[in-house]
Amino acid sequence: MRCFRCVNEIVELPSNDPARVSEHYVYSPAFVVEVLPGGPGGASGECRATVLCWSCMHEVRPDMWLSEEGWDADKPGVPFSQLPIYDHDTDNADEPSTYRDIEVKPRE
């Protein structure tokens, strides 16, 4: 799986892998973040899902979501128009593996 922003490979580890589990935390090498069309108060439309690696997550520093304009301004590997719909009604919408089949192209 690749980060939808920087296109670097993300090595997925099972949630019970000792490399991911410490005494107090379960570490995740990938994060799912919602991207809102137009941002808050912007154009209506369906939320999209993006998968970010640890490095991009800390560089972008999303609060709860990212805006469409903010996402596309960075020229990510997956532009907003190609991001998958974030389905709030499914149990696995926040699992990065849900989006493993999305084509991630090199950044321009």
Secondary structure, DSSP 4 states (H G I P E B T S, - for coil): -B-TTT--B-----TT-TTTB-SS-B--SEEEEEEETTSTTS-----EEEEEEHHHHHHH--SSEEEHHHHHHT--SS-GGGSPB--TTSTTTT-GGGGTTS--PPP-
